[in-house]
Amino acid sequence: MYYSDAYNSLPSLRSAASLIDDTYGVVLLHKHFHIKDVERLVECRHSSTAWKVGKEMDVVPQYQGVIAPRSFRLYNSAAVPYEFAYSTKEPHFNVTFETGALKMLENIALDQIFGLRHLDEHDPSLSVKITEGKTNIMMDRGSIPESELIEALWIFSNNEDNRCHCREHCWPTKDGHDKDHSCG
């Protein structure tokens, strides 16, 4: 049944835009390469690689800062970090929001497809991620042809081009090609 109030009760475009919170984005769950049990994928200054950190707490003091969660997924019914960032200050997380949003994804059977990304140090000018060996590097948009990119991060902000793309590459091996077509 149609109700005109379903439309008329919507906020104006300007009011709706003011409600956008760009603290988190929605991320396509994927890996770039395998890591060891004692490693974490840690981003530092627009590059990320595996750091030996171990399985301690989510936030780990390191050098003059901390290694803190950056990306979260629902794993064993809990919001669990799977990618991290090095920062000089510890970020603040909304655990209630993270868990609720991830549980909502679970309720509609999307928890194995999408996760959440904390955007504390997100640079929208670097929106293309490439993988060289076991290092991910964020690059300027236009560095790679659009036809080779897969959208992997959606950010709800007033910037219409605020998203991240990954490039998939088929790595040749002596037996043909790598069966793991992760970002590269």
VMD Tcl script that builds the backbone (N, CA, C; Angstrom):
set m [mol new atoms 552]
animate dup $m
set s [atomselect $m all]
$s set {name element resname resid chain x y z} {
  {N N MET 1 A 0.846 -1.167 0.000}
  {CA C MET 1 A 0.000 0.000 0.000}
  {C C MET 1 A 0.896 1.237 0.000}
  {N N TYR 2 A 0.507 2.247 -0.743}
  {CA C TYR 2 A 1.260 3.489 -0.859}
  {C C TYR 2 A 0.767 4.518 0.150}
  {N N TYR 3 A 1.725 5.209 0.770}
  {CA C TYR 3 A 1.415 6.316 1.680}
  {C C TYR 3 A 2.254 7.512 1.239}
  {N N SER 4 A 1.629 8.611 0.930}
  {CA C SER 4 A 2.380 9.806 0.532}
  {C C SER 4 A 3.287 10.279 1.663}
  {N N ASP 5 A 2.913 9.995 2.909}
  {CA C ASP 5 A 3.756 10.377 4.050}
  {C C ASP 5 A 5.098 9.640 4.052}
  {N N ALA 6 A 5.144 8.480 3.403}
  {CA C ALA 6 A 6.422 7.765 3.307}
  {C C ALA 6 A 7.437 8.626 2.569}
  {N N TYR 7 A 6.971 9.412 1.619}
  {CA C TYR 7 A 7.835 10.344 0.901}
  {C C TYR 7 A 7.920 11.688 1.623}
  {N N ASN 8 A 6.784 12.241 1.982}
  {CA C ASN 8 A 6.738 13.586 2.568}
  {C C ASN 8 A 7.429 13.687 3.921}
  {N N SER 9 A 7.579 12.577 4.619}
  {CA C SER 9 A 8.237 12.610 5.927}
  {C C SER 9 A 9.760 12.581 5.824}
  {N N LEU 10 A 10.291 12.445 4.608}
  {CA C LEU 10 A 11.745 12.448 4.421}
  {C C LEU 10 A 12.309 13.838 4.685}
  {N N PRO 11 A 13.557 13.919 5.190}
  {CA C PRO 11 A 14.176 15.233 5.393}
  {C C PRO 11 A 14.572 15.843 4.046}
  {N N SER 12 A 14.810 17.144 4.032}
  {CA C SER 12 A 15.314 17.796 2.821}
  {C C SER 12 A 16.716 17.263 2.527}
  {N N LEU 13 A 17.198 17.498 1.320}
  {CA C LEU 13 A 18.526 17.027 0.933}
  {C C LEU 13 A 19.592 17.597 1.867}
  {N N ARG 14 A 19.517 18.894 2.163}
  {CA C ARG 14 A 20.512 19.525 3.044}
  {C C ARG 14 A 20.442 18.941 4.456}
  {N N SER 15 A 19.235 18.719 4.964}
  {CA C SER 15 A 19.080 18.124 6.302}
  {C C SER 15 A 19.621 16.699 6.331}
  {N N ALA 16 A 19.338 15.932 5.298}
  {CA C ALA 16 A 19.829 14.552 5.241}
  {C C ALA 16 A 21.352 14.534 5.193}
  {N N ALA 17 A 21.947 15.438 4.395}
  {CA C ALA 17 A 23.407 15.485 4.282}
  {C C ALA 17 A 24.055 15.826 5.616}
  {N N SER 18 A 23.379 16.634 6.443}
  {CA C SER 18 A 23.957 17.001 7.740}
  {C C SER 18 A 23.964 15.832 8.722}
  {N N LEU 19 A 23.198 14.783 8.435}
  {CA C LEU 19 A 23.129 13.621 9.328}
  {C C LEU 19 A 24.227 12.597 9.051}
  {N N ILE 20 A 24.947 12.785 7.955}
  {CA C ILE 20 A 25.959 11.801 7.570}
  {C C ILE 20 A 27.125 11.842 8.539}
  {N N ASP 21 A 27.514 10.690 9.000}
  {CA C ASP 21 A 28.654 10.545 9.902}
  {C C ASP 21 A 29.720 9.764 9.148}
  {N N ASP 22 A 30.837 10.406 8.841}
  {CA C ASP 22 A 31.867 9.714 8.069}
  {C C ASP 22 A 32.952 9.108 8.961}
  {N N THR 23 A 32.547 8.600 10.128}
  {CA C THR 23 A 33.481 7.923 11.019}
  {C C THR 23 A 33.775 6.512 10.528}
  {N N TYR 24 A 32.776 5.876 9.918}
  {CA C TYR 24 A 32.920 4.506 9.429}
  {C C TYR 24 A 32.502 4.429 7.968}
  {N N GLY 25 A 33.109 3.485 7.262}
  {CA C GLY 25 A 32.690 3.137 5.917}
  {C C GLY 25 A 32.366 1.656 5.883}
  {N N VAL 26 A 31.739 1.231 4.808}
  {CA C VAL 26 A 31.435 -0.185 4.607}
  {C C VAL 26 A 32.497 -0.738 3.671}
  {N N VAL 27 A 33.105 -1.855 4.071}
  {CA C VAL 27 A 34.214 -2.427 3.315}
  {C C VAL 27 A 33.833 -3.802 2.781}
  {N N LEU 28 A 34.282 -4.097 1.573}
  {CA C LEU 28 A 34.136 -5.420 0.990}
  {C C LEU 28 A 35.192 -6.317 1.635}
  {N N LEU 29 A 34.765 -7.370 2.321}
  {CA C LEU 29 A 35.716 -8.251 3.013}
  {C C LEU 29 A 36.579 -8.978 1.986}
  {N N HIS 30 A 37.885 -8.802 2.108}
  {CA C HIS 30 A 38.837 -9.463 1.214}
  {C C HIS 30 A 40.224 -9.416 1.852}
  {N N LYS 31 A 41.109 -10.272 1.360}
  {CA C LYS 31 A 42.499 -10.244 1.824}
  {C C LYS 31 A 43.390 -9.971 0.627}
  {N N HIS 32 A 44.574 -9.506 0.909}
  {CA C HIS 32 A 45.536 -9.203 -0.138}
  {C C HIS 32 A 46.604 -10.279 -0.248}
  {N N PHE 33 A 46.891 -10.946 0.860}
  {CA C PHE 33 A 47.873 -12.029 0.904}
  {C C PHE 33 A 47.720 -12.722 2.244}
  {N N HIS 34 A 48.347 -13.875 2.384}
  {CA C HIS 34 A 48.290 -14.609 3.654}
  {C C HIS 34 A 49.268 -13.988 4.651}
  {N N ILE 35 A 48.894 -14.034 5.939}
  {CA C ILE 35 A 49.800 -13.592 6.998}
  {C C ILE 35 A 49.937 -14.715 8.021}
  {N N LYS 36 A 51.017 -14.657 8.793}
  {CA C LYS 36 A 51.267 -15.672 9.825}
  {C C LYS 36 A 50.444 -15.376 11.074}
  {N N ASP 37 A 50.315 -16.373 11.947}
  {CA C ASP 37 A 49.535 -16.223 13.181}
  {C C ASP 37 A 50.026 -15.080 14.065}
  {N N VAL 38 A 51.316 -14.770 14.040}
  {CA C VAL 38 A 51.869 -13.717 14.903}
  {C C VAL 38 A 51.883 -12.353 14.208}
  {N N GLU 39 A 51.300 -12.262 13.016}
  {CA C GLU 39 A 51.330 -11.022 12.247}
  {C C GLU 39 A 49.952 -10.358 12.188}
  {N N ARG 40 A 49.992 -9.048 11.956}
  {CA C ARG 40 A 48.794 -8.255 11.684}
  {C C ARG 40 A 49.092 -7.378 10.479}
  {N N LEU 41 A 48.085 -7.162 9.658}
  {CA C LEU 41 A 48.234 -6.227 8.555}
  {C C LEU 41 A 48.090 -4.819 9.131}
  {N N VAL 42 A 49.177 -4.043 9.077}
  {CA C VAL 42 A 49.220 -2.724 9.712}
  {C C VAL 42 A 49.521 -1.662 8.660}
  {N N GLU 43 A 48.683 -0.630 8.629}
  {CA C GLU 43 A 48.889 0.496 7.728}
  {C C GLU 43 A 49.668 1.583 8.452}
  {N N CYS 44 A 50.669 2.120 7.759}
  {CA C CYS 44 A 51.453 3.242 8.280}
  {C C CYS 44 A 51.794 4.148 7.104}
  {N N ARG 45 A 51.321 5.353 7.150}
  {CA C ARG 45 A 51.583 6.349 6.102}
  {C C ARG 45 A 51.226 5.847 4.707}
  {N N HIS 46 A 50.050 5.351 4.541}
  {CA C HIS 46 A 49.472 4.979 3.253}
  {C C HIS 46 A 50.068 3.723 2.628}
  {N N SER 47 A 50.787 2.939 3.418}
  {CA C SER 47 A 51.242 1.612 3.005}
  {C C SER 47 A 50.922 0.648 4.132}
  {N N SER 48 A 50.601 -0.580 3.791}
  {CA C SER 48 A 50.359 -1.573 4.843}
  {C C SER 48 A 51.086 -2.860 4.506}
  {N N THR 49 A 51.588 -3.479 5.562}
  {CA C THR 49 A 52.319 -4.726 5.434}
  {C C THR 49 A 52.145 -5.510 6.729}
  {N N ALA 50 A 52.568 -6.758 6.722}
  {CA C ALA 50 A 52.432 -7.601 7.915}
  {C C ALA 50 A 53.504 -7.222 8.940}
  {N N TRP 51 A 53.064 -6.926 10.167}
  {CA C TRP 51 A 53.965 -6.640 11.283}
  {C C TRP 51 A 53.850 -7.779 12.277}
  {N N LYS 52 A 54.978 -8.169 12.879}
  {CA C LYS 52 A 54.940 -9.170 13.949}
  {C C LYS 52 A 54.440 -8.491 15.215}
  {N N VAL 53 A 53.223 -8.817 15.610}
  {CA C VAL 53 A 52.605 -8.183 16.770}
  {C C VAL 53 A 52.108 -9.231 17.747}
  {N N GLY 54 A 51.695 -10.372 17.263}
  {CA C GLY 54 A 51.168 -11.413 18.140}
  {C C GLY 54 A 49.668 -11.309 18.296}
  {N N LYS 55 A 49.151 -12.101 19.229}
  {CA C LYS 55 A 47.700 -12.183 19.420}
  {C C LYS 55 A 47.250 -11.494 20.698}
  {N N GLU 56 A 47.964 -10.474 21.116}
  {CA C GLU 56 A 47.602 -9.783 22.355}
  {C C GLU 56 A 46.301 -9.014 22.188}
  {N N MET 57 A 46.194 -7.952 22.935}
  {CA C MET 57 A 45.011 -7.087 22.917}
  {C C MET 57 A 44.809 -6.484 21.527}
  {N N ASP 58 A 43.613 -5.934 21.314}
  {CA C ASP 58 A 43.331 -5.280 20.033}
  {C C ASP 58 A 44.253 -4.091 19.797}
  {N N VAL 59 A 44.491 -3.284 20.838}
  {CA C VAL 59 A 45.358 -2.111 20.737}
  {C C VAL 59 A 46.676 -2.441 21.432}
  {N N VAL 60 A 47.780 -2.279 20.685}
  {CA C VAL 60 A 49.099 -2.671 21.197}
  {C C VAL 60 A 50.052 -1.475 21.125}
  {N N PRO 61 A 50.670 -1.091 22.254}
  {CA C PRO 61 A 51.669 -0.021 22.209}
  {C C PRO 61 A 52.850 -0.443 21.327}
  {N N GLN 62 A 53.321 0.470 20.493}
  {CA C GLN 62 A 54.446 0.163 19.600}
  {C C GLN 62 A 55.171 1.468 19.292}
  {N N TYR 63 A 56.483 1.486 19.451}
  {CA C TYR 63 A 57.303 2.669 19.210}
  {C C TYR 63 A 56.740 3.844 20.007}
  {N N GLN 64 A 56.445 4.945 19.370}
  {CA C GLN 64 A 55.908 6.120 20.077}
  {C C GLN 64 A 54.394 6.249 19.898}
  {N N GLY 65 A 53.725 5.148 19.551}
  {CA C GLY 65 A 52.284 5.190 19.320}
  {C C GLY 65 A 51.638 3.854 19.626}
  {N N VAL 66 A 50.593 3.541 18.861}
  {CA C VAL 66 A 49.861 2.288 19.059}
  {C C VAL 66 A 49.508 1.664 17.712}
  {N N ILE 67 A 49.384 0.350 17.737}
  {CA C ILE 67 A 48.783 -0.370 16.624}
  {C C ILE 67 A 47.340 -0.598 17.051}
  {N N ALA 68 A 46.415 -0.022 16.287}
  {CA C ALA 68 A 44.998 -0.055 16.669}
  {C C ALA 68 A 44.150 -0.590 15.519}
  {N N PRO 69 A 43.003 -1.170 15.837}
  {CA C PRO 69 A 42.112 -1.689 14.796}
  {C C PRO 69 A 41.721 -0.609 13.788}
  {N N ARG 70 A 41.573 -1.019 12.545}
  {CA C ARG 70 A 41.122 -0.121 11.479}
  {C C ARG 70 A 39.890 -0.704 10.786}
  {N N SER 71 A 39.879 -2.031 10.540}
  {CA C SER 71 A 38.750 -2.685 9.866}
  {C C SER 71 A 38.211 -3.800 10.748}
  {N N PHE 72 A 36.875 -3.940 10.743}
  {CA C PHE 72 A 36.199 -4.909 11.611}
  {C C PHE 72 A 35.277 -5.800 10.789}
  {N N ARG 73 A 35.128 -7.032 11.257}
  {CA C ARG 73 A 34.162 -7.951 10.666}
  {C C ARG 73 A 33.489 -8.722 11.782}
  {N N LEU 74 A 32.370 -9.344 11.471}
  {CA C LEU 74 A 31.720 -10.216 12.432}
  {C C LEU 74 A 32.379 -11.586 12.309}
  {N N TYR 75 A 32.941 -12.079 13.404}
  {CA C TYR 75 A 33.648 -13.359 13.412}
  {C C TYR 75 A 33.339 -14.034 14.738}
  {N N ASN 76 A 32.816 -15.241 14.690}
  {CA C ASN 76 A 32.385 -15.945 15.903}
  {C C ASN 76 A 31.415 -15.089 16.720}
  {N N SER 77 A 30.486 -14.451 16.037}
  {CA C SER 77 A 29.418 -13.630 16.640}
  {C C SER 77 A 29.913 -12.389 17.379}
  {N N ALA 78 A 31.124 -11.936 17.091}
  {CA C ALA 78 A 31.654 -10.731 17.743}
  {C C ALA 78 A 32.280 -9.810 16.695}
  {N N ALA 79 A 32.289 -8.507 16.986}
  {CA C ALA 79 A 32.988 -7.545 16.139}
  {C C ALA 79 A 34.482 -7.725 16.384}
  {N N VAL 80 A 35.203 -8.164 15.364}
  {CA C VAL 80 A 36.618 -8.504 15.503}
  {C C VAL 80 A 37.434 -7.693 14.489}
  {N N PRO 81 A 38.528 -7.059 14.932}
  {CA C PRO 81 A 39.376 -6.341 13.984}
  {C C PRO 81 A 40.193 -7.317 13.138}
  {N N TYR 82 A 40.397 -6.956 11.868}
  {CA C TYR 82 A 41.230 -7.801 11.006}
  {C C TYR 82 A 42.295 -7.004 10.253}
  {N N GLU 83 A 42.197 -5.689 10.240}
  {CA C GLU 83 A 43.254 -4.835 9.717}
  {C C GLU 83 A 43.496 -3.731 10.742}
  {N N PHE 84 A 44.741 -3.250 10.783}
  {CA C PHE 84 A 45.150 -2.321 11.830}
  {C C PHE 84 A 45.889 -1.133 11.220}
  {N N ALA 85 A 46.128 -0.124 12.046}
  {CA C ALA 85 A 46.890 1.046 11.622}
  {C C ALA 85 A 47.819 1.461 12.747}
  {N N TYR 86 A 48.983 1.981 12.379}
  {CA C TYR 86 A 49.886 2.570 13.359}
  {C C TYR 86 A 49.499 4.033 13.497}
  {N N SER 87 A 49.356 4.490 14.732}
  {CA C SER 87 A 48.949 5.868 14.992}
  {C C SER 87 A 49.670 6.381 16.234}
  {N N THR 88 A 49.894 7.682 16.270}
  {CA C THR 88 A 50.519 8.271 17.458}
  {C C THR 88 A 49.513 8.444 18.584}
  {N N LYS 89 A 48.227 8.357 18.257}
  {CA C LYS 89 A 47.198 8.456 19.303}
  {C C LYS 89 A 46.198 7.315 19.133}
  {N N GLU 90 A 45.654 6.881 20.247}
  {CA C GLU 90 A 44.684 5.786 20.217}
  {C C GLU 90 A 43.328 6.307 19.742}
  {N N PRO 91 A 42.773 5.702 18.689}
  {CA C PRO 91 A 41.465 6.162 18.207}
  {C C PRO 91 A 40.347 5.772 19.164}
  {N N HIS 92 A 39.229 6.461 19.052}
  {CA C HIS 92 A 38.048 6.151 19.858}
  {C C HIS 92 A 37.055 5.407 18.979}
  {N N PHE 93 A 36.569 4.284 19.476}
  {CA C PHE 93 A 35.633 3.460 18.721}
  {C C PHE 93 A 34.273 3.463 19.394}
  {N N ASN 94 A 33.251 3.262 18.600}
  {CA C ASN 94 A 31.896 3.116 19.099}
  {C C ASN 94 A 31.547 1.633 18.992}
  {N N VAL 95 A 31.925 0.863 20.002}
  {CA C VAL 95 A 31.756 -0.590 19.985}
  {C C VAL 95 A 30.288 -0.969 19.842}
  {N N THR 96 A 29.400 -0.206 20.463}
  {CA C THR 96 A 27.966 -0.491 20.351}
  {C C THR 96 A 27.518 -0.370 18.900}
  {N N PHE 97 A 27.963 0.704 18.223}
  {CA C PHE 97 A 27.613 0.881 16.814}
  {C C PHE 97 A 28.221 -0.226 15.967}
  {N N GLU 98 A 29.518 -0.505 16.166}
  {CA C GLU 98 A 30.193 -1.531 15.368}
  {C C GLU 98 A 29.476 -2.870 15.474}
  {N N THR 99 A 29.222 -3.304 16.696}
  {CA C THR 99 A 28.563 -4.597 16.905}
  {C C THR 99 A 27.166 -4.589 16.305}
  {N N GLY 100 A 26.411 -3.518 16.533}
  {CA C GLY 100 A 25.052 -3.432 15.997}
  {C C GLY 100 A 25.026 -3.442 14.482}
  {N N ALA 101 A 25.917 -2.676 13.859}
  {CA C ALA 101 A 25.964 -2.628 12.396}
  {C C ALA 101 A 26.367 -3.982 11.817}
  {N N LEU 102 A 27.351 -4.627 12.433}
  {CA C LEU 102 A 27.779 -5.938 11.938}
  {C C LEU 102 A 26.709 -6.998 12.165}
  {N N LYS 103 A 26.000 -6.926 13.283}
  {CA C LYS 103 A 24.884 -7.863 13.535}
  {C C LYS 103 A 23.761 -7.634 12.515}
  {N N MET 104 A 23.535 -6.374 12.147}
  {CA C MET 104 A 22.528 -6.079 11.130}
  {C C MET 104 A 22.931 -6.720 9.796}
  {N N LEU 105 A 24.214 -6.644 9.453}
  {CA C LEU 105 A 24.690 -7.312 8.242}
  {C C LEU 105 A 24.476 -8.820 8.336}
  {N N GLU 106 A 24.692 -9.374 9.538}
  {CA C GLU 106 A 24.464 -10.805 9.740}
  {C C GLU 106 A 22.983 -11.151 9.543}
  {N N ASN 107 A 22.097 -10.302 10.027}
  {CA C ASN 107 A 20.657 -10.556 9.919}
  {C C ASN 107 A 20.177 -10.616 8.475}
  {N N ILE 108 A 20.883 -9.959 7.574}
  {CA C ILE 108 A 20.497 -10.007 6.165}
  {C C ILE 108 A 21.512 -10.804 5.336}
  {N N ALA 109 A 22.261 -11.682 6.018}
  {CA C ALA 109 A 23.207 -12.618 5.391}
  {C C ALA 109 A 24.286 -11.920 4.557}
  {N N LEU 110 A 24.767 -10.762 5.024}
  {CA C LEU 110 A 25.843 -10.054 4.338}
  {C C LEU 110 A 27.109 -9.949 5.182}
  {N N ASP 111 A 27.154 -10.632 6.331}
  {CA C ASP 111 A 28.294 -10.522 7.246}
  {C C ASP 111 A 29.555 -11.186 6.714}
  {N N GLN 112 A 29.456 -12.036 5.703}
  {CA C GLN 112 A 30.643 -12.637 5.093}
  {C C GLN 112 A 31.061 -11.872 3.836}
  {N N ILE 113 A 30.326 -10.804 3.533}
  {CA C ILE 113 A 30.614 -9.985 2.354}
  {C C ILE 113 A 31.112 -8.599 2.751}
  {N N PHE 114 A 30.480 -8.001 3.771}
  {CA C PHE 114 A 30.812 -6.635 4.169}
  {C C PHE 114 A 31.256 -6.550 5.623}
  {N N GLY 115 A 32.129 -5.580 5.892}
  {CA C GLY 115 A 32.556 -5.256 7.241}
  {C C GLY 115 A 32.549 -3.747 7.405}
  {N N LEU 116 A 33.199 -3.251 8.459}
  {CA C LEU 116 A 33.276 -1.815 8.735}
  {C C LEU 116 A 34.725 -1.359 8.728}
  {N N ARG 117 A 34.938 -0.141 8.279}
  {CA C ARG 117 A 36.268 0.461 8.283}
  {C C ARG 117 A 36.199 1.770 9.056}
  {N N HIS 118 A 37.061 1.915 10.058}
  {CA C HIS 118 A 37.162 3.160 10.821}
  {C C HIS 118 A 37.969 4.143 9.975}
  {N N LEU 119 A 37.463 5.354 9.807}
  {CA C LEU 119 A 38.044 6.312 8.861}
  {C C LEU 119 A 38.842 7.422 9.525}
  {N N ASP 120 A 39.447 7.159 10.669}
  {CA C ASP 120 A 40.134 8.212 11.416}
  {C C ASP 120 A 41.224 8.916 10.628}
  {N N GLU 121 A 41.975 8.214 9.805}
  {CA C GLU 121 A 43.064 8.838 9.053}
  {C C GLU 121 A 42.894 8.617 7.555}
  {N N HIS 122 A 41.660 8.511 7.102}
  {CA C HIS 122 A 41.373 8.267 5.690}
  {C C HIS 122 A 41.733 9.488 4.848}
  {N N ASP 123 A 42.475 9.284 3.761}
  {CA C ASP 123 A 42.829 10.356 2.831}
  {C C ASP 123 A 42.084 10.107 1.521}
  {N N PRO 124 A 41.007 10.846 1.242}
  {CA C PRO 124 A 40.212 10.583 0.047}
  {C C PRO 124 A 40.963 10.796 -1.261}
  {N N SER 125 A 42.095 11.514 -1.237}
  {CA C SER 125 A 42.854 11.705 -2.476}
  {C C SER 125 A 43.621 10.442 -2.865}
  {N N LEU 126 A 43.814 9.523 -1.909}
  {CA C LEU 126 A 44.493 8.257 -2.184}
  {C C LEU 126 A 43.439 7.157 -2.148}
  {N N SER 127 A 42.840 6.860 -3.300}
  {CA C SER 127 A 41.696 5.950 -3.304}
  {C C SER 127 A 41.929 4.668 -4.086}
  {N N VAL 128 A 43.166 4.418 -4.512}
  {CA C VAL 128 A 43.483 3.186 -5.236}
  {C C VAL 128 A 44.525 2.417 -4.432}
  {N N LYS 129 A 44.214 1.156 -4.139}
  {CA C LYS 129 A 45.147 0.315 -3.386}
  {C C LYS 129 A 45.723 -0.734 -4.326}
  {N N ILE 130 A 47.057 -0.775 -4.407}
  {CA C ILE 130 A 47.727 -1.818 -5.180}
  {C C ILE 130 A 48.558 -2.662 -4.223}
  {N N THR 131 A 48.857 -3.875 -4.622}
  {CA C THR 131 A 49.682 -4.758 -3.805}
  {C C THR 131 A 50.944 -5.094 -4.580}
  {N N GLU 132 A 52.082 -4.839 -3.959}
  {CA C GLU 132 A 53.388 -5.222 -4.496}
  {C C GLU 132 A 54.004 -6.167 -3.487}
  {N N GLY 133 A 54.162 -7.436 -3.863}
  {CA C GLY 133 A 54.668 -8.433 -2.926}
  {C C GLY 133 A 53.712 -8.567 -1.761}
  {N N LYS 134 A 54.195 -8.274 -0.555}
  {CA C LYS 134 A 53.345 -8.309 0.639}
  {C C LYS 134 A 53.188 -6.909 1.224}
  {N N THR 135 A 53.078 -5.929 0.339}
  {CA C THR 135 A 52.856 -4.553 0.764}
  {C C THR 135 A 51.719 -3.949 -0.048}
  {N N ASN 136 A 50.753 -3.352 0.646}
  {CA C ASN 136 A 49.677 -2.606 -0.006}
  {C C ASN 136 A 50.067 -1.138 -0.008}
  {N N ILE 137 A 49.838 -0.471 -1.127}
  {CA C ILE 137 A 50.206 0.933 -1.269}
  {C C ILE 137 A 48.989 1.704 -1.772}
  {N N MET 138 A 48.637 2.777 -1.073}
  {CA C MET 138 A 47.544 3.643 -1.512}
  {C C MET 138 A 48.097 4.654 -2.509}
  {N N MET 139 A 47.397 4.787 -3.634}
  {CA C MET 139 A 47.842 5.674 -4.709}
  {C C MET 139 A 46.717 6.619 -5.115}
  {N N ASP 140 A 47.095 7.637 -5.885}
  {CA C ASP 140 A 46.122 8.597 -6.398}
  {C C ASP 140 A 45.166 7.938 -7.375}
  {N N ARG 141 A 43.931 8.416 -7.365}
  {CA C ARG 141 A 42.937 7.990 -8.346}
  {C C ARG 141 A 43.477 8.330 -9.724}
  {N N GLY 142 A 43.349 7.435 -10.672}
  {CA C GLY 142 A 43.874 7.647 -12.010}
  {C C GLY 142 A 45.199 6.936 -12.226}
  {N N SER 143 A 45.807 6.405 -11.153}
  {CA C SER 143 A 47.075 5.680 -11.276}
  {C C SER 143 A 46.904 4.378 -12.049}
  {N N ILE 144 A 45.717 3.806 -11.963}
  {CA C ILE 144 A 45.380 2.533 -12.604}
  {C C ILE 144 A 44.119 2.783 -13.431}
  {N N PRO 145 A 44.011 2.194 -14.621}
  {CA C PRO 145 A 42.774 2.364 -15.397}
  {C C PRO 145 A 41.548 1.890 -14.607}
  {N N GLU 146 A 40.453 2.662 -14.683}
  {CA C GLU 146 A 39.212 2.335 -13.968}
  {C C GLU 146 A 38.747 0.915 -14.256}
  {N N SER 147 A 38.976 0.432 -15.472}
  {CA C SER 147 A 38.499 -0.903 -15.861}
  {C C SER 147 A 39.179 -2.020 -15.075}
  {N N GLU 148 A 40.311 -1.729 -14.431}
  {CA C GLU 148 A 41.039 -2.736 -13.659}
  {C C GLU 148 A 40.720 -2.679 -12.166}
  {N N LEU 149 A 39.817 -1.808 -11.756}
  {CA C LEU 149 A 39.548 -1.593 -10.336}
  {C C LEU 149 A 38.241 -2.232 -9.897}
  {N N ILE 150 A 38.205 -2.618 -8.632}
  {CA C ILE 150 A 37.005 -3.156 -7.991}
  {C C ILE 150 A 36.722 -2.280 -6.772}
  {N N GLU 151 A 35.503 -1.743 -6.671}
  {CA C GLU 151 A 35.167 -0.934 -5.497}
  {C C GLU 151 A 35.214 -1.807 -4.257}
  {N N ALA 152 A 35.889 -1.323 -3.216}
  {CA C ALA 152 A 36.066 -2.119 -2.001}
  {C C ALA 152 A 35.730 -1.357 -0.722}
  {N N LEU 153 A 35.441 -0.056 -0.816}
  {CA C LEU 153 A 35.103 0.741 0.361}
  {C C LEU 153 A 34.092 1.802 -0.040}
  {N N TRP 154 A 33.010 1.877 0.729}
  {CA C TRP 154 A 31.976 2.876 0.488}
  {C C TRP 154 A 31.893 3.761 1.718}
  {N N ILE 155 A 32.010 5.059 1.489}
  {CA C ILE 155 A 32.005 6.028 2.577}
  {C C ILE 155 A 30.789 6.924 2.403}
  {N N PHE 156 A 30.031 7.067 3.457}
  {CA C PHE 156 A 28.836 7.891 3.411}
  {C C PHE 156 A 29.209 9.298 3.836}
  {N N SER 157 A 29.494 10.122 2.829}
  {CA C SER 157 A 29.891 11.502 3.100}
  {C C SER 157 A 29.326 12.391 2.007}
  {N N ASN 158 A 29.574 13.675 2.133}
  {CA C ASN 158 A 29.104 14.625 1.128}
  {C C ASN 158 A 29.999 14.634 -0.104}
  {N N ASN 159 A 31.135 13.967 -0.054}
  {CA C ASN 159 A 32.048 13.881 -1.184}
  {C C ASN 159 A 31.630 12.695 -2.039}
  {N N GLU 160 A 31.090 12.953 -3.221}
  {CA C GLU 160 A 30.542 11.875 -4.049}
  {C C GLU 160 A 31.601 10.901 -4.552}
  {N N ASP 161 A 32.874 11.262 -4.515}
  {CA C ASP 161 A 33.910 10.373 -5.029}
  {C C ASP 161 A 34.783 9.830 -3.904}
  {N N ASN 162 A 34.247 9.743 -2.715}
  {CA C ASN 162 A 34.993 9.290 -1.554}
  {C C ASN 162 A 34.833 7.784 -1.418}
  {N N ARG 163 A 35.640 7.034 -2.128}
  {CA C ARG 163 A 35.579 5.572 -2.102}
  {C C ARG 163 A 36.971 5.037 -2.372}
  {N N CYS 164 A 37.146 3.759 -2.192}
  {CA C CYS 164 A 38.448 3.133 -2.410}
  {C C CYS 164 A 38.281 1.983 -3.389}
  {N N HIS 165 A 39.249 1.804 -4.253}
  {CA C HIS 165 A 39.240 0.731 -5.231}
  {C C HIS 165 A 40.465 -0.150 -5.020}
  {N N CYS 166 A 40.315 -1.433 -5.299}
  {CA C CYS 166 A 41.452 -2.349 -5.289}
  {C C CYS 166 A 41.637 -2.897 -6.694}
  {N N ARG 167 A 42.842 -3.294 -6.998}
  {CA C ARG 167 A 43.142 -3.873 -8.296}
  {C C ARG 167 A 43.410 -5.349 -8.111}
  {N N GLU 168 A 42.768 -6.186 -8.939}
  {CA C GLU 168 A 43.002 -7.624 -8.893}
  {C C GLU 168 A 44.004 -7.970 -9.977}
  {N N HIS 169 A 44.939 -8.838 -9.641}
  {CA C HIS 169 A 45.970 -9.233 -10.586}
  {C C HIS 169 A 46.175 -10.734 -10.501}
  {N N CYS 170 A 46.279 -11.386 -11.628}
  {CA C CYS 170 A 46.529 -12.829 -11.674}
  {C C CYS 170 A 48.042 -13.032 -11.746}
  {N N TRP 171 A 48.622 -13.585 -10.676}
  {CA C TRP 171 A 50.071 -13.767 -10.609}
  {C C TRP 171 A 50.480 -15.061 -11.299}
  {N N PRO 172 A 51.388 -15.001 -12.284}
  {CA C PRO 172 A 51.840 -16.238 -12.941}
  {C C PRO 172 A 52.726 -17.064 -12.009}
  {N N THR 173 A 52.628 -18.381 -12.138}
  {CA C THR 173 A 53.490 -19.305 -11.403}
  {C C THR 173 A 54.045 -20.309 -12.394}
  {N N LYS 174 A 54.936 -21.163 -11.940}
  {CA C LYS 174 A 55.513 -22.166 -12.842}
  {C C LYS 174 A 54.467 -23.143 -13.358}
  {N N ASP 175 A 53.346 -23.287 -12.618}
  {CA C ASP 175 A 52.278 -24.205 -13.015}
  {C C ASP 175 A 51.127 -23.508 -13.730}
  {N N GLY 176 A 51.259 -22.272 -14.100}
  {CA C GLY 176 A 50.182 -21.551 -14.771}
  {C C GLY 176 A 49.929 -20.208 -14.129}
  {N N HIS 177 A 49.045 -20.190 -13.110}
  {CA C HIS 177 A 48.768 -18.946 -12.401}
  {C C HIS 177 A 48.313 -19.244 -10.986}
  {N N ASP 178 A 48.460 -18.226 -10.131}
  {CA C ASP 178 A 48.075 -18.339 -8.728}
  {C C ASP 178 A 46.561 -18.451 -8.631}
  {N N LYS 179 A 46.089 -19.459 -7.914}
  {CA C LYS 179 A 44.644 -19.669 -7.772}
  {C C LYS 179 A 44.004 -18.641 -6.840}
  {N N ASP 180 A 44.804 -17.941 -6.035}
  {CA C ASP 180 A 44.294 -16.920 -5.120}
  {C C ASP 180 A 44.340 -15.579 -5.844}
  {N N HIS 181 A 43.229 -15.163 -6.409}
  {CA C HIS 181 A 43.168 -13.910 -7.149}
  {C C HIS 181 A 42.871 -12.747 -6.212}
  {N N SER 182 A 43.715 -12.560 -5.209}
  {CA C SER 182 A 43.506 -11.453 -4.275}
  {C C SER 182 A 43.987 -10.161 -4.921}
  {N N CYS 183 A 43.757 -9.068 -4.240}
  {CA C CYS 183 A 44.186 -7.784 -4.782}
  {C C CYS 183 A 45.679 -7.820 -5.037}
  {N N GLY 184 A 46.098 -7.212 -6.068}
  {CA C GLY 184 A 47.514 -7.191 -6.372}
  {C C GLY 184 A 47.845 -6.227 -7.453}
}
mol reanalyze $m
mol bondsrecalc $m
mol representation Tube
mol addrep $m
